[in-house]
Amino acid sequence: MSNLQGSPDLAFPAADGSSAAGGQAAGAGNIATAGDYLALLKPRVMSLVVFTGLVGMVLGAGQAGGAAALGGASLHPILWLTALLCIAVGAGASGAINMWYDADIDAQMSRTRSRPIPRGRVAPSDALAMGILLSIASVTVMALAVNLTAAALLALTIGFYVLVYTMWLKRRTPQNIVIGGAAGALPPVIGWAAVTGQVDIFPLILFGLIFLWTPPHFWALALYRSGDYARARVPMMPVVAGAAATRHQILGYAAVLVPFAVTPSLLGYAGWLYGAGAIVLGAIFQWLSLRVWLAGDDGGQGVVDAGPAKRLFAFSILYLFLLFALLLAEQLVPGAELIAPLVRL
């Protein structure tokens, strides 16, 4: 399968199947807006990344003995904002490079064909330059203003997402999301390191939580978008192994994820509020995964009823957000000090 690596300005297939040259020419007269460049940063993905990074910072502040409120730990409030900005910019830079490299794929998928590069709003070379500059800037500022540990982790995250997931795994193996999920799981570790200057067990547990959450989250999307991935020849699990095998994988990952999500309370890193919430949210996640597992398929090529997969995908985003919101609430809500952990090790 062709890609834009090494030839960022080459034409790629238009979404409607027309000639690549014609597709580029159609957008050649368009002037990119600020919104087009913002879209390159994948702001929806960035928002969740920033939030999990923020939670990692607040939890690190509590571990460091700082006050629960922002700015109460070892970092000045301005440096809190700087660290969050670096995490956000680093995530956005990864997204821009991803859109540059995957422009040929994006042009063939209904879900992504309206992105700035396939529409001809932004030149591929501009997206690449933007991604590289923002990557260097985010890591450099994190190193100079915050600390080297957080900067190294941020650089690792960007490099893993771009080089390992985007350029190596995505087009080669149905395990792309499983392995590549490590990049999306690192923000709370970066946030923790930004405040404490080190990595501890708790942020690694949060890393594991997001890592286990990623496959069922994306495979639910891939189930009802399998036609898109097949058309673009991206070897997502439903395309390679079929819908039935994907549903089994989703159920299996959910069976591991749900009890693992309770681990912070069981080990004393979180209180009963988080623990109870994780159990309730986990029960819903498991039920929706079971509904996906019970759904039929049309000979292994796709799902007959896309509803269960769509519901699981939508809830999975809320699930992760609420888990981290509960961790944040236990640190910031007045009276949170009264929420005692189940077990303090």
C-alpha positions in Angstrom: 0.0 0.0 0.0 1.3 3.4 -0.9 1.8 6.2 1.6 3.1 9.7 1.6 6.3 8.9 3.4 9.2 10.5 1.6 6.9 12.2 -0.9 4.6 14.4 1.2 3.4 16.5 -1.8 2.5 13.6 -4.0 -1.2 13.4 -5.0 -3.3 10.7 -3.3 -6.7 9.1 -4.3 -9.7 11.4 -3.9 -12.5 10.2 -1.7 -14.9 10.0 -4.6 -12.6 7.9 -6.7 -11.7 10.7 -9.0 -8.1 11.2 -10.2 -5.7 12.4 -7.5 -4.6 15.3 -9.6 -8.1 16.5 -10.0 -8.8 16.2 -6.2 -5.7 18.3 -5.5 -6.6 20.9 -8.1 -10.1 21.2 -6.7 -8.7 22.4 -3.4 -5.7 24.2 -4.8 -7.5 27.6 -4.7 -8.7 27.2 -1.1 -7.1 29.3 1.5 -6.5 27.4 4.8 -8.2 28.9 7.8 -7.2 28.7 11.5 -9.9 26.1 11.8 -8.2 23.9 9.2 -4.9 24.0 11.1 -6.7 23.4 14.4 -8.4 20.3 12.9 -4.9 18.9 12.1 -4.3 18.8 15.8 -7.2 16.4 16.4 -8.8 18.6 19.2 -11.2 15.9 20.3 -8.4 13.4 21.0 -6.3 16.2 22.5 -9.0 17.1 25.0 -9.0 13.6 26.5 -5.2 13.5 26.5 -5.0 16.8 28.3 -7.6 15.7 30.9 -5.8 12.5 31.7 -2.5 14.4 31.9 -4.1 16.9 34.3 -5.4 14.1 36.5 -1.9 12.7 36.6 -0.5 16.1 37.7 -3.1 16.5 40.5 -2.5 12.9 41.7 1.3 13.6 41.6 0.7 16.7 43.6 -1.1 14.7 46.3 1.7 12.1 46.3 4.3 14.9 46.7 2.4 16.2 49.8 1.1 19.3 48.1 -2.3 20.9 48.6 -5.1 19.4 46.6 -5.7 22.7 44.7 -3.7 23.4 41.5 -0.4 25.0 42.2 -0.2 23.5 45.7 2.6 21.1 44.8 6.2 21.7 43.8 5.3 23.5 40.6 4.4 27.1 40.2 0.8 27.6 38.8 2.4 29.0 35.6 4.4 25.8 35.2 1.3 23.7 35.7 -0.2 25.5 32.7 3.0 25.2 30.8 3.2 21.4 31.4 -0.4 21.0 30.3 0.2 23.1 27.2 3.2 21.0 26.3 1.1 17.8 26.6 -1.6 19.3 24.5 0.8 20.6 21.8 2.7 17.3 21.8 -0.6 15.4 21.2 -1.6 17.8 18.5 1.7 17.6 16.8 1.4 13.8 16.7 -2.0 14.2 15.1 -0.7 16.5 12.4 2.1 14.2 11.4 -0.4 11.3 11.5 -2.7 13.2 9.1 0.2 13.9 6.8 1.3 10.3 6.7 -2.2 8.8 6.4 -3.6 11.3 3.9 -4.0 8.6 1.3 -6.0 6.5 3.8 -8.1 9.4 5.0 -9.1 10.3 1.5 -10.7 6.9 1.1 -12.7 6.7 4.3 -16.0 8.4 4.8 -15.1 9.1 8.5 -11.9 11.0 7.6 -12.3 12.3 4.0 -13.4 15.8 5.3 -10.1 16.3 7.1 -8.0 19.3 5.8 -5.5 17.5 3.7 -7.9 15.3 1.7 -10.1 18.3 1.1 -7.1 20.2 -0.3 -7.4 22.9 2.4 -3.8 22.3 3.8 -0.8 21.1 1.8 0.7 17.8 3.1 4.1 19.5 3.5 2.6 22.2 5.6 1.0 19.7 7.9 4.3 17.8 8.3 6.3 21.0 9.0 3.7 22.1 11.5 3.8 18.7 13.3 7.6 18.6 13.4 7.9 22.1 14.7 5.3 21.6 17.4 6.8 18.3 18.5 10.2 19.9 18.9 8.8 23.0 20.7 6.6 21.0 23.1 9.5 18.7 24.2 12.0 21.6 24.4 9.7 23.8 26.5 8.8 20.8 28.8 12.6 20.1 29.3 13.5 23.7 30.0 10.5 24.9 32.0 9.4 21.7 33.8 11.8 18.8 34.0 13.7 16.3 31.9 11.8 13.3 32.9 8.5 14.7 31.7 10.1 15.9 28.5 11.6 12.5 27.8 8.2 10.8 28.4 6.6 13.4 26.1 9.2 12.7 23.4 8.6 9.0 23.8 4.9 9.4 23.4 5.2 11.5 20.2 7.8 9.1 18.8 5.9 6.0 19.6 2.6 7.3 18.1 4.3 8.6 14.9 7.0 6.0 14.2 5.7 2.8 15.8 1.9 3.2 15.5 1.4 5.4 12.4 4.3 4.5 10.2 4.9 0.8 11.3 2.0 -0.9 12.8 -1.2 0.7 11.4 -0.8 -0.7 7.9 0.8 -4.0 8.8 -1.0 -5.7 11.6 -4.5 -6.0 13.2 -2.6 -5.6 16.5 -1.9 -1.9 15.6 -4.3 -0.5 18.2 -3.2 -2.9 20.9 0.5 -2.0 20.7 0.0 1.5 19.5 -2.3 2.2 22.4 0.8 2.7 24.6 1.2 6.2 23.2 -2.3 7.2 24.3 -1.8 5.7 27.7 1.2 7.8 28.6 -0.3 11.3 29.3 -1.1 10.6 33.0 2.4 9.3 33.5 3.8 12.5 31.9 1.6 14.6 34.1 2.7 12.8 37.2 6.4 13.2 36.2 5.9 16.9 35.5 5.0 17.4 39.2 7.1 14.8 40.9 10.1 14.5 38.5 9.8 10.7 38.6 7.5 7.8 37.7 5.7 5.7 40.3 3.4 2.7 40.5 0.2 4.7 40.5 0.7 6.4 37.2 1.8 3.1 35.7 -1.5 1.6 36.8 -3.3 4.4 35.1 -1.2 3.7 32.0 -2.4 0.1 32.2 -6.0 1.2 32.5 -5.9 3.3 29.3 -3.8 0.6 27.6 -6.5 -2.0 28.3 -9.3 0.4 27.4 -7.9 1.2 23.9 -8.6 -2.0 22.0 -12.3 -2.5 22.9 -12.8 1.3 22.4 -11.3 1.3 18.8 -12.5 -2.1 17.8 -16.1 -1.1 18.6 -15.6 1.8 16.1 -13.9 -0.6 13.6 -16.9 -3.0 13.8 -19.4 -0.5 12.3 -16.7 1.2 10.2 -15.2 -2.0 8.8 -16.2 -1.0 5.2 -14.1 2.1 5.5 -11.0 0.3 6.8 -11.4 -2.5 4.1 -11.7 0.1 1.4 -8.5 1.8 2.6 -6.8 -1.6 3.1 -6.1 -0.9 6.8 -5.8 -4.3 8.6 -8.1 -3.5 11.5 -9.3 -6.6 13.4 -12.8 -6.8 11.8 -11.2 -6.6 8.3 -8.5 -9.3 8.9 -10.2 -11.6 11.4 -13.9 -10.9 10.9 -16.6 -9.4 13.0 -17.1 -12.5 15.2 -13.4 -12.7 16.2 -13.5 -9.0 16.9 -16.5 -9.3 19.2 -14.7 -12.1 21.1 -11.7 -9.9 21.5 -13.8 -7.0 22.8 -15.5 -9.1 25.4 -12.1 -10.6 26.5 -10.5 -7.2 26.9 -13.5 -5.9 28.8 -13.3 -8.9 31.2 -9.7 -7.8 32.0 -10.3 -4.1 32.0 -13.3 -3.9 34.3 -11.6 -5.5 37.4 -8.3 -3.9 36.6 -10.0 -0.5 36.8 -10.8 -1.1 40.5 -7.1 -1.7 41.3 -6.3 1.9 42.4 -8.8 1.5 45.3 -7.8 -2.0 46.2 -4.1 -0.9 46.4 -4.9 2.2 48.4 -4.2 4.8 45.7 -7.8 5.9 45.4 -10.8 5.9 47.8 -14.1 4.2 48.0 -15.8 6.9 45.8 -13.6 5.9 42.9 -13.9 2.2 43.7 -17.7 2.3 43.7 -17.8 4.3 40.6 -15.4 2.0 38.8 -17.6 -1.0 39.7 -20.8 0.6 38.4 -19.2 2.0 35.3 -17.4 -1.3 34.7 -20.7 -3.2 35.0 -22.2 -1.0 32.2 -19.1 -1.4 30.1 -19.2 -5.2 30.5 -22.9 -5.3 29.7 -22.4 -3.3 26.5 -19.5 -5.5 25.5 -21.7 -8.5 26.1 -24.3 -7.0 23.8 -21.7 -6.5 21.1 -20.6 -10.1 21.6 -24.2 -11.4 21.2 -24.8 -9.3 18.0 -24.9 -11.2 14.7 -22.7 -10.8 11.7 -23.1 -11.2 8.0 -20.7 -14.1 7.3 -17.8 -12.4 9.1 -17.7 -9.3 6.9 -19.5 -7.0 9.3 -22.2 -6.6 11.9 -25.8 -6.9 11.1 -26.8 -4.5 13.9 -24.3 -1.8 14.4 -26.2 -0.4 17.3 -24.4 -2.3 20.1 -21.0 -1.4 18.7 -21.9 2.3 18.4 -23.3 2.3 21.9 -20.1 0.7 23.3 -17.9 3.1 21.4 -19.8 6.1 22.7 -19.9 4.9 26.3 -16.2 3.9 26.3 -15.3 7.6 25.9 -17.6 8.5 28.8 -16.3 5.6 30.8 -12.7 6.7 30.7 -13.5 10.3 31.3 -15.7 9.5 34.4 -13.0 7.2 35.9 -10.4 10.0 35.7 -13.0 12.5 36.9 -13.6 10.4 40.0 -9.9 10.3 40.7 -9.8 14.1 40.3 -12.8 14.6 42.5 -11.3 12.7 45.3 -8.3 15.1 45.3 -10.1 18.4 44.7 -13.6 18.2 46.1 -13.9 19.8 49.6 -14.0 17.0 52.2 -12.1 14.6 49.9 -9.6 14.0 52.7 -12.5 12.1 54.5 -12.6 9.6 51.6 -10.3 6.9 53.1 -8.8 4.3 50.8 -10.0 0.7 51.3 -6.5 -0.5 51.9 -3.5 1.7 52.5 -0.2 -0.1 51.6 
